[in-house]
Amino acid sequence: MGEEHVTSASETGSGGTGARPRVSVIGTGYLGATHAAAVAELGFEVVGVDSDPAKVEALAAGRLPFFEPGLAELISTHLTTGRLRFTTDLAEAVGVSDIHFICVGTPQQTTSHAANLGYVEQAVADVARALSHDGLIVGKSTVPVGTGARLREIVGALVPEGIDAELVWNPEFLREGKAVDDTLRPDRIVIGGASDAAQAALRALYATPISRGTPVIACDLPTAELVKVSANAFLATKISFINAIAELCQAAGADVTTLADALGHDARIGRQFLNAGLGFGGGCLPKDIRALMHRSGELGALGVVGLLQQVDEINMGQRQKVVEAALVACGGSVLNHRIGVLGAAFKPQTDDVRDSPALNVAAALHLRGAQVVVFDPAAGETGRRMFPTLAFAESIEEAARGADAILVLTEWPEFLAVDPRDLGALVSHRLVIDGRNCLDVPAWQAAGWSVGSLGRSAPVLEPDNVWGAGIRGVLVH
């Protein structure tokens, strides 16, 4: 980052004094830790706050409690520069800061599809009470529309007398696995419900990406709250759409991957998120579309409810299709069969296994009596904690050794690069189910493998030692 960017960010400052504003970030999970490090990279003093002492201790030592490429290095850099530190003392952090970002989680409630807003409400209330001078409270967490208005009432009731506080919304758009780049080089910056002074303060904070051409969208509070969940709902709809078309392709003898390539050349559609297969998971898309369904129902927007209900059902159905493919491939039952599963994370470049389709399939096969051995380059430990009854390997080779079938369920580059001839020497049967439509099917078939897939077509290679006619129903054809 050029020094001229830091200077331009500091000239406006907070309250027009010319002093560079100091920043607190409340919550240091994926969002908060990344945002704190990125704001330090932009030239500001940042203190990250979390109620978990173990997490704070790890971050203060430059250790990430999760896997995110490039983030540990960025945090270590700014622990060294002194622009970044971490604490459990919220009052102290708020007392030395001018802009306060709320980056806590909004998980799905255990009893409904609604978002659990308890962490956000508590964080905003704690910041409001702790304010010792005027401050700007900036929500980044993904919340249902209407949340900000209620939080403003909380701030108004709790902020000490004589102190001015403003609450605005600045939604996050980071992707796990690409969080650092998404934060430092966002494709848009949305600022919702901000006064001229608040907007100027945030524009100064984001001066570097703005100078590189990142557009700023200023809007009202409800619009800002809806941007992230609407984007996630649209992406989820694209995934479920192509998976629905994959079913048609399989019935008609077409190839959904080639079809998606053709659709992707249409500039109105684009190729991203048109990969048929196991479907989406993780900590954002599933819970965000369900929270949007719930809130839309409360507001009477029933068209959104119906659409997203279908999107969710199609997505969850993909997991069952892969389970059924494995059952058919193994002659109707996986009891006492050894299944090697490649992938535990919900997508590559993360160790996040929340609502992971890969582990959901692995657990379903385990419950049907299969001996399931899972390998993931990053998510082995998080997967083991979430599913302690599954066996986890330390390598692709260990997961494959003696397997009656291999399931590729996360599209890690390591899995795409594996030599099918070498892997074939380790397994009991050369049967692979490509749950992500990511393998080079002809190369695997040339190495003697029978390849199962969803919505793709290719010549069947008759196996000489697997379960005969049972696999015809799931192999690419």
FENZICOR-V906550 format. One record per pair of residues at least 4 apart in sequence whose C-alpha atoms are under 7 Angstrom apart, sorted by the first residue. I is the first residue (numbers start at 1). J is the second residue. If there is no record, write none. Layout:
BEGIN
I_J, I_J
END
This chain:
BEGIN
3_7, 4_8, 5_9, 5_207, 5_208, 6_10, 6_42, 6_43, 7_11, 8_207, 9_204, 9_205, 9_207, 10_18, 10_19, 10_20, 11_18, 12_16, 12_18, 12_204, 13_17, 13_18, 13_19, 13_20, 13_21, 13_201, 13_204, 14_19, 14_20, 14_21, 14_201, 21_98, 21_99, 22_44, 22_45, 22_46, 22_97, 22_98, 22_99, 23_45, 23_46, 23_47, 23_97, 23_98, 23_99, 23_100, 24_46, 24_47, 24_48, 24_93, 24_94, 24_97, 24_99, 24_100, 24_101, 25_32, 25_36, 25_47, 25_48, 25_49, 25_100, 25_101, 25_102, 25_103, 26_32, 26_48, 26_49, 26_50, 26_101, 26_102, 26_103, 26_104, 27_32, 27_49, 27_50, 27_102, 27_103, 27_104, 28_32, 28_33, 28_48, 28_49, 28_50, 29_33, 30_34, 31_35, 31_103, 32_36, 32_103, 33_37, 34_38, 34_71, 34_179, 34_180, 35_39, 35_183, 36_40, 36_46, 36_48, 37_41, 37_74, 37_75, 37_84, 38_42, 38_183, 38_184, 39_43, 39_44, 40_44, 40_45, 40_46, 40_78, 40_83, 40_84, 42_208, 44_83, 45_83, 45_84, 46_83, 46_84, 46_85, 47_84, 47_85, 47_86, 47_93, 48_85, 48_86, 48_87, 49_86, 49_87, 49_88, 49_89, 49_90, 50_56, 50_87, 50_88, 51_88, 52_56, 53_57, 53_88, 54_58, 55_59, 55_65, 56_60, 56_86, 56_87, 56_88, 57_61, 58_62, 58_63, 58_64, 58_65, 59_63, 59_64, 59_86, 60_85, 60_86, 62_72, 62_75, 62_76, 63_72, 64_72, 66_351, 67_350, 67_351, 68_176, 68_177, 68_350, 69_177, 70_74, 70_180, 71_75, 71_180, 72_76, 73_77, 74_78, 75_79, 76_80, 77_81, 78_82, 78_83, 78_84, 79_83, 79_84, 79_85, 89_93, 90_94, 91_95, 91_130, 92_96, 93_97, 94_127, 94_130, 94_131, 95_130, 95_131, 95_132, 98_135, 98_136, 99_135, 99_136, 99_137, 100_136, 100_137, 100_138, 101_137, 101_138, 101_139, 101_140, 102_123, 102_138, 102_139, 102_140, 102_141, 103_139, 103_140, 103_141, 104_119, 104_120, 104_141, 105_119, 105_141, 106_115, 106_116, 106_117, 106_119, 106_141, 106_142, 106_143, 107_115, 107_116, 107_287, 108_113, 108_114, 108_115, 108_116, 108_287, 109_113, 109_114, 109_115, 109_116, 113_290, 113_291, 113_294, 114_291, 114_294, 115_291, 117_121, 118_122, 119_123, 120_124, 121_125, 121_151, 122_126, 123_127, 124_128, 125_129, 125_154, 125_155, 125_158, 126_130, 127_131, 128_155, 128_158, 128_159, 129_158, 129_159, 129_160, 131_159, 133_163, 134_163, 134_164, 134_165, 135_164, 135_165, 135_166, 136_165, 136_166, 136_167, 136_198, 137_166, 137_167, 137_168, 138_167, 138_168, 138_169, 138_170, 139_168, 139_169, 139_170, 139_171, 140_169, 140_170, 140_171, 140_172, 141_171, 141_172, 142_171, 142_228, 143_147, 143_225, 144_225, 144_291, 144_292, 144_295, 145_222, 145_225, 145_226, 146_150, 146_222, 147_151, 148_152, 148_221, 149_153, 150_154, 151_155, 152_156, 152_167, 153_157, 154_158, 155_159, 159_163, 168_192, 168_193, 168_194, 169_191, 169_192, 169_193, 169_221, 169_224, 169_225, 170_190, 170_191, 170_192, 170_224, 171_190, 171_224, 171_225, 171_228, 173_228, 174_179, 174_182, 174_183, 175_179, 175_182, 176_350, 177_349, 177_350, 178_182, 179_183, 180_184, 181_185, 182_186, 184_209, 185_209, 186_214, 187_214, 188_214, 188_215, 188_216, 189_215, 189_216, 189_217, 190_216, 190_217, 190_218, 190_224, 191_217, 191_218, 191_219, 191_224, 192_218, 192_219, 192_220, 192_221, 192_224, 193_219, 193_220, 193_221, 194_198, 194_199, 195_199, 196_200, 197_201, 198_202, 199_203, 200_204, 201_205, 202_206, 203_207, 206_210, 207_211, 208_212, 209_213, 209_214, 210_214, 210_215, 219_223, 219_224, 220_224, 221_225, 222_226, 223_227, 226_230, 227_231, 228_232, 229_233, 229_288, 229_289, 229_292, 230_234, 231_235, 232_236, 232_285, 233_237, 233_289, 234_238, 235_239, 235_273, 236_240, 236_285, 236_311, 237_241, 237_311, 238_242, 238_273, 238_274, 239_243, 239_273, 239_274, 239_275, 239_276, 239_279, 240_244, 240_311, 240_314, 240_315, 241_245, 242_246, 242_274, 242_275, 242_276, 243_247, 243_276, 243_277, 244_248, 245_249, 246_250, 246_256, 246_276, 246_454, 246_455, 247_251, 247_455, 248_252, 249_253, 249_254, 249_255, 249_256, 249_455, 250_254, 250_455, 250_456, 253_457, 254_456, 254_457, 255_259, 255_455, 255_456, 255_457, 256_260, 256_455, 256_456, 257_261, 257_456, 258_262, 259_263, 260_264, 260_271, 260_274, 261_265, 261_271, 263_269, 263_271, 264_269, 264_270, 264_271, 265_270, 265_271, 266_270, 276_436, 276_437, 277_435, 277_436, 277_437, 277_454, 278_318, 278_319, 278_357, 278_435, 278_436, 279_315, 279_318, 280_315, 281_285, 281_286, 281_346, 281_355, 281_356, 281_357, 282_286, 282_346, 282_352, 282_353, 282_354, 282_355, 282_356, 283_287, 283_354, 283_355, 284_288, 285_289, 286_290, 287_291, 288_292, 289_293, 289_308, 290_294, 291_295, 292_296, 293_297, 293_304, 293_305, 293_308, 294_298, 295_299, 296_300, 296_301, 296_302, 296_304, 296_305, 297_301, 297_302, 297_305, 301_305, 302_306, 303_307, 304_308, 305_309, 306_310, 307_311, 308_312, 309_313, 310_314, 311_315, 312_316, 313_317, 314_318, 317_321, 318_322, 319_323, 319_357, 319_361, 320_324, 321_325, 322_326, 322_435, 323_327, 323_361, 323_365, 324_328, 325_329, 325_474, 326_330, 327_331, 327_332, 327_333, 327_334, 328_332, 328_470, 328_471, 329_467, 329_470, 329_471, 329_474, 330_334, 330_467, 330_470, 331_467, 331_470, 334_368, 334_369, 334_370, 335_368, 335_369, 335_370, 336_369, 336_370, 336_371, 337_370, 337_371, 337_404, 338_370, 338_371, 338_372, 338_403, 338_404, 339_370, 339_371, 339_372, 339_373, 339_403, 339_404, 339_405, 339_406, 340_372, 340_373, 340_374, 340_399, 340_400, 340_403, 340_405, 340_406, 340_407, 341_362, 341_372, 341_373, 341_374, 341_375, 341_399, 341_406, 341_407, 341_408, 341_409, 342_374, 342_375, 342_376, 342_407, 342_408, 342_409, 342_410, 343_358, 343_374, 343_375, 343_376, 343_408, 343_409, 343_410, 344_353, 344_356, 344_358, 344_359, 344_374, 344_375, 344_376, 344_379, 344_380, 344_383, 344_410, 345_350, 345_351, 345_352, 345_353, 345_356, 345_358, 345_379, 345_410, 346_352, 346_353, 346_356, 346_357, 346_358, 346_410, 347_410, 347_411, 348_410, 348_411, 348_412, 350_378, 351_378, 351_379, 351_382, 352_379, 353_382, 353_383, 356_360, 357_361, 358_362, 358_409, 358_410, 359_363, 360_364, 361_365, 362_366, 362_372, 363_367, 364_368, 365_369, 365_370, 366_370, 366_371, 366_372, 372_390, 372_391, 373_390, 373_391, 373_392, 373_393, 373_399, 374_391, 374_392, 374_393, 374_399, 375_380, 375_392, 375_393, 375_394, 375_395, 375_396, 375_399, 376_380, 379_383, 380_384, 380_392, 381_385, 382_386, 383_387, 384_388, 384_392, 393_398, 393_399, 394_398, 395_399, 396_400, 397_401, 400_406, 400_426, 400_427, 401_426, 401_427, 402_426, 402_427, 402_428, 403_427, 403_428, 403_429, 404_427, 404_428, 404_429, 405_429, 405_430, 405_431, 405_432, 406_431, 406_432, 406_433, 407_432, 407_433, 407_434, 407_435, 408_433, 408_434, 408_435, 408_436, 409_435, 409_436, 410_436, 411_415, 411_436, 411_438, 412_416, 413_417, 414_418, 416_438, 416_439, 419_423, 420_424, 420_444, 420_447, 421_425, 421_447, 423_427, 424_430, 429_465, 429_466, 430_448, 430_449, 430_450, 431_449, 431_450, 431_451, 432_449, 432_450, 432_451, 432_452, 433_451, 433_452, 433_453, 434_438, 434_439, 434_451, 434_452, 434_453, 435_453, 437_453, 440_444, 441_445, 441_451, 442_446, 443_447, 444_448, 444_449, 445_449, 445_450, 445_451, 445_461, 450_461, 450_463, 450_475, 451_475, 451_476, 452_474, 452_475, 452_476, 453_474, 453_475, 453_476, 456_476, 457_476, 457_477, 458_476, 458_477, 459_477, 460_475, 460_476, 460_477, 467_471, 471_475
END
